[in-house]
Amino acid sequence: LKEKEAAFSKDALTMKDSDRDAKDKALSQLRVDVQRKERELREDINIRRNEELGGLQEQINKAVTSVAKAENFDLVLYNGVAYASEKIDITDKILKSLGKK
Protein backbone atom coordinates (compact mmCIF):
# COMPACT_ATOMS: atom_id res chain seq x y z
CA LEU A 1 0.00 0.00 0.00
CA LYS A 2 2.76 2.45 0.95
CA GLU A 3 4.66 1.67 -2.23
CA LYS A 4 1.53 2.22 -4.31
CA GLU A 5 0.78 5.48 -2.50
CA ALA A 6 4.34 6.69 -3.04
CA ALA A 7 4.20 5.79 -6.74
CA PHE A 8 0.85 7.54 -7.07
CA SER A 9 2.16 10.69 -5.37
CA LYS A 10 5.16 10.70 -7.68
CA ASP A 11 3.15 10.18 -10.87
CA ALA A 12 -0.05 12.07 -9.99
CA LEU A 13 1.07 15.40 -11.43
CA THR A 14 1.78 13.90 -14.85
CA MET A 15 -1.37 11.78 -15.11
CA LYS A 16 -4.57 12.62 -16.87
CA ASP A 17 -7.34 13.68 -14.51
CA SER A 18 -9.39 10.58 -15.28
CA ASP A 19 -6.40 8.26 -14.66
CA ARG A 20 -5.48 10.10 -11.47
CA ASP A 21 -9.06 9.90 -10.19
CA ALA A 22 -9.25 6.19 -11.00
CA LYS A 23 -5.93 5.46 -9.27
CA ASP A 24 -6.93 7.59 -6.29
CA LYS A 25 -10.21 5.71 -5.99
CA ALA A 26 -8.39 2.36 -6.25
CA LEU A 27 -5.93 3.43 -3.54
CA SER A 28 -8.79 4.54 -1.31
CA GLN A 29 -10.45 1.16 -1.71
CA LEU A 30 -7.15 -0.58 -1.00
CA ARG A 31 -6.77 1.49 2.20
CA VAL A 32 -10.25 0.46 3.29
CA ASP A 33 -9.47 -3.19 2.54
CA VAL A 34 -6.19 -3.05 4.46
CA GLN A 35 -7.86 -1.38 7.46
CA ARG A 36 -10.63 -3.99 7.45
CA LYS A 37 -8.09 -6.81 7.30
CA GLU A 38 -6.10 -5.26 10.16
CA ARG A 39 -9.27 -4.97 12.24
CA GLU A 40 -10.20 -8.60 11.50
CA LEU A 41 -6.71 -9.77 12.46
CA ARG A 42 -6.80 -7.77 15.70
CA GLU A 43 -10.18 -9.28 16.54
CA ASP A 44 -8.86 -12.78 15.81
CA ILE A 45 -5.82 -12.14 17.99
CA ASN A 46 -8.02 -10.85 20.82
CA ILE A 47 -10.32 -13.86 20.59
CA ARG A 48 -7.37 -16.26 20.64
CA ARG A 49 -5.70 -14.40 23.52
CA ASN A 50 -8.93 -14.48 25.53
CA GLU A 51 -9.31 -18.22 24.87
CA GLU A 52 -5.74 -18.88 26.03
CA LEU A 53 -6.07 -16.64 29.07
CA GLY A 54 -9.35 -18.32 29.96
CA GLY A 55 -7.70 -21.73 29.80
CA LEU A 56 -4.77 -20.53 31.87
CA GLN A 57 -7.11 -18.97 34.43
CA GLU A 58 -8.97 -22.26 34.68
CA GLN A 59 -5.71 -24.13 35.32
CA ILE A 60 -4.72 -21.60 37.96
CA ASN A 61 -8.11 -21.88 39.66
CA LYS A 62 -7.82 -25.67 39.75
CA ALA A 63 -4.30 -25.45 41.18
CA VAL A 64 -5.40 -22.94 43.83
CA THR A 65 -8.37 -25.11 44.77
CA SER A 66 -6.17 -28.19 44.96
CA VAL A 67 -3.56 -26.54 47.17
CA ALA A 68 -6.22 -24.87 49.33
CA LYS A 69 -7.98 -28.19 49.94
CA ALA A 70 -4.70 -30.01 50.61
CA GLU A 71 -3.63 -27.33 53.10
CA ASN A 72 -7.12 -26.99 54.64
CA PHE A 73 -7.39 -23.29 53.83
CA ASP A 74 -10.76 -21.63 54.24
CA LEU A 75 -9.89 -18.57 52.15
CA VAL A 76 -7.42 -17.78 49.37
CA LEU A 77 -7.07 -14.20 48.12
CA TYR A 78 -5.82 -13.36 44.64
CA ASN A 79 -5.55 -9.56 44.66
CA GLY A 80 -6.10 -6.62 46.90
CA VAL A 81 -3.91 -7.63 49.83
CA ALA A 82 -1.85 -4.79 51.28
CA TYR A 83 0.43 -7.16 53.21
CA ALA A 84 0.75 -10.89 53.68
CA SER A 85 3.30 -12.83 55.64
CA GLU A 86 5.48 -15.22 53.67
CA LYS A 87 4.17 -17.97 55.96
CA ILE A 88 0.74 -17.71 54.37
CA ASP A 89 1.83 -16.95 50.79
CA ILE A 90 1.05 -20.06 48.71
CA THR A 91 2.25 -18.66 45.38
CA ASP A 92 5.20 -21.07 45.18
CA LYS A 93 2.94 -24.03 45.94
CA ILE A 94 0.55 -22.96 43.18
CA LEU A 95 3.43 -22.55 40.71
CA LYS A 96 4.76 -26.00 41.64
CA SER A 97 1.29 -27.45 41.19
CA LEU A 98 0.99 -25.82 37.77
CA GLY A 99 4.45 -27.09 36.83
CA LYS A 100 3.38 -30.70 37.40
CA LYS A 101 0.74 -30.43 34.67
BELSULDA-V39720 format. One line per field, one symbol per residue. phi: phi as a letter, one per 30 degrees, with the letter a starting at -180 (. if undefined). Layout:
# BELSULDA-V39720
phi=???
This chain:
# BELSULDA-V39720
phi=.dddddddddcedcddedddddddddddddedddddddddddddddddddddddddddddddddddddddchdcbbccbicdabdddcdcedddddddddd
